[in-house]
Amino acid sequence: MNEILNENENKYFKTLDENFEQALNLASREFSDEELLELLKNGNVPQKQYAVLNLKTVTSKDVAKILIDNLTGQDGKVREVVSLRVNEFMAQPETLEYFKSEDFYDVFLEAIVDINGNICRNIIGAIVNLKDDATFTEYFTDKLIERIWQLLEVIKDFDLQDGKYKVNKEVFKLYWCLEALCEFAEMLALEKLKPILLRTKDIRDYTIREKTAKILAKNFADPELDSAKFELSKDDNYYVRRYFA
């Protein structure tokens, strides 16, 4: 067993050394935008990280697509740095236009439930800039609501206190879906939003009630939601009731 552990440790430090050496080699060179994009398309993990960090701007939908293609299905270190830059570029009016392609919608939906919370946060921050795009908002919110109900169905019989990975994984996804929903809540018809809030306010995991409270704090004119808001204002958990202090 010790031999196996030592072997794994040696491989780990060898990989770190190789990545560090490769990063130094990359930093010592000047790359054109075309070369950076080629690294981002076909490079290894350190090369992709270097390329996306050093990409100065997005000049076309094709460049945006290369970034979006690296937002899912890649090593976590690549996904995270790509999500950071996508958030930066989509905050800029001159580059936002290149990210409005309908081809990207489903990728955004997957990225907001990434296993890495930083990626979820970055992409939710990015897509907020598409709120005024009616085509995106309609598609995204419909799919988001559909996913929320699917997750609610999955976790309805779970013991949310048992700490199992599967439970935590699904609750984690629901948490980030509700965070995204919060950003678009005021654009939704109440009949779509209300049933979700009335369901999630009773979930035992406080992180879900917290997100429900965050949405309810937007003060919808509805007696049942007012009642739910009052209920959560008395919640045992500070992070839930703080929205109504």
Solvent accessible surface area in square Angstrom, and as a share of the most:
residue,aa,sasa,rsa
1,M,166,0.74
2,N,110,0.57
3,E,143,0.64
4,I,100,0.51
5,L,101,0.50
6,N,82,0.42
7,E,91,0.41
8,N,79,0.41
9,E,94,0.42
10,N,99,0.51
11,K,119,0.50
12,Y,128,0.49
13,F,108,0.45
14,K,127,0.54
15,T,68,0.40
16,L,82,0.41
17,D,96,0.50
18,E,88,0.39
19,N,45,0.23
20,F,132,0.55
21,E,106,0.47
22,Q,44,0.20
23,A,47,0.37
24,L,99,0.49
25,N,86,0.44
26,L,13,0.06
27,A,70,0.54
28,S,92,0.60
29,R,134,0.49
30,E,162,0.73
31,F,30,0.13
32,S,51,0.33
33,D,58,0.30
34,E,128,0.57
35,E,75,0.34
36,L,5,0.02
37,L,27,0.13
38,E,84,0.38
39,L,29,0.15
40,L,1,0.01
41,K,106,0.45
42,N,110,0.56
43,G,15,0.14
44,N,69,0.35
45,V,41,0.23
46,P,16,0.10
47,Q,45,0.20
48,K,17,0.07
49,Q,49,0.22
50,Y,41,0.16
51,A,0,0.00
52,V,0,0.00
53,L,99,0.49
54,N,61,0.31
55,L,5,0.02
56,K,157,0.66
57,T,53,0.31
58,V,3,0.02
59,T,88,0.51
60,S,38,0.24
61,K,90,0.38
62,D,104,0.54
63,V,15,0.08
64,A,0,0.00
65,K,90,0.38
66,I,24,0.12
67,L,0,0.00
68,I,2,0.01
69,D,76,0.40
70,N,5,0.02
71,L,0,0.00
72,T,46,0.27
73,G,79,0.76
74,Q,59,0.26
75,D,59,0.31
76,G,28,0.27
77,K,107,0.45
78,V,0,0.00
79,R,35,0.13
80,E,58,0.26
81,V,17,0.10
82,V,0,0.00
83,S,0,0.00
84,L,77,0.38
85,R,27,0.10
86,V,0,0.00
87,N,38,0.20
88,E,73,0.33
89,F,2,0.01
90,M,1,0.00
91,A,63,0.49
92,Q,64,0.29
93,P,110,0.69
94,E,119,0.53
95,T,2,0.01
96,L,27,0.13
97,E,106,0.48
98,Y,70,0.27
99,F,0,0.00
100,K,64,0.27
101,S,18,0.12
102,E,117,0.52
103,D,98,0.51
104,F,3,0.01
105,Y,7,0.03
106,D,77,0.40
107,V,35,0.20
108,F,0,0.00
109,L,11,0.05
110,E,85,0.38
111,A,0,0.00
112,I,0,0.00
113,V,14,0.08
114,D,16,0.08
115,I,123,0.62
116,N,38,0.19
117,G,18,0.17
118,N,69,0.35
119,I,0,0.00
120,C,0,0.00
121,R,133,0.48
122,N,22,0.11
123,I,0,0.00
124,I,8,0.04
125,G,31,0.30
126,A,0,0.00
127,I,0,0.00
128,V,46,0.26
129,N,54,0.28
130,L,1,0.01
131,K,56,0.24
132,D,145,0.75
133,D,31,0.16
134,A,80,0.62
135,T,73,0.42
136,F,1,0.00
137,T,14,0.08
138,E,118,0.53
139,Y,73,0.28
140,F,0,0.00
141,T,6,0.03
142,D,61,0.31
143,K,76,0.32
144,L,0,0.00
145,I,20,0.10
146,E,86,0.39
147,R,55,0.20
148,I,0,0.00
149,W,84,0.29
150,Q,101,0.45
151,L,12,0.06
152,L,2,0.01
153,E,95,0.43
154,V,67,0.38
155,I,7,0.04
156,K,112,0.47
157,D,123,0.64
158,F,58,0.24
159,D,75,0.39
160,L,24,0.12
161,Q,104,0.46
162,D,62,0.32
163,G,50,0.48
164,K,129,0.55
165,Y,145,0.55
166,K,123,0.52
167,V,6,0.03
168,N,77,0.39
169,K,81,0.34
170,E,23,0.10
171,V,10,0.06
172,F,70,0.29
173,K,53,0.22
174,L,0,0.00
175,Y,48,0.18
176,W,14,0.05
177,C,0,0.00
178,L,0,0.00
179,E,24,0.11
180,A,0,0.00
181,L,0,0.00
182,C,6,0.04
183,E,53,0.24
184,F,0,0.00
185,A,0,0.00
186,E,120,0.54
187,M,93,0.42
188,L,27,0.13
189,A,45,0.35
190,L,58,0.29
191,E,129,0.58
192,K,89,0.38
193,L,0,0.00
194,K,39,0.17
195,P,56,0.35
196,I,0,0.00
197,L,0,0.00
198,L,48,0.24
199,R,87,0.32
200,T,0,0.00
201,K,31,0.13
202,D,88,0.46
203,I,20,0.10
204,R,156,0.57
205,D,31,0.16
206,Y,89,0.34
207,T,34,0.20
208,I,0,0.00
209,R,34,0.12
210,E,16,0.07
211,K,13,0.05
212,T,0,0.00
213,A,0,0.00
214,K,55,0.23
215,I,0,0.00
216,L,3,0.02
217,A,33,0.26
218,K,66,0.28
219,N,104,0.53
220,F,33,0.14
221,A,107,0.83
222,D,16,0.08
223,P,114,0.72
224,E,92,0.41
225,L,4,0.02
226,D,76,0.39
227,S,70,0.45
228,A,2,0.01
229,K,56,0.24
230,F,131,0.55
231,E,82,0.37
232,L,3,0.01
233,S,29,0.19
234,K,135,0.57
235,D,20,0.10
236,D,140,0.73
237,N,37,0.19
238,Y,127,0.48
239,Y,108,0.41
240,V,0,0.00
241,R,92,0.34
242,R,92,0.34
243,Y,62,0.24
244,F,41,0.17
245,A,131,1.01
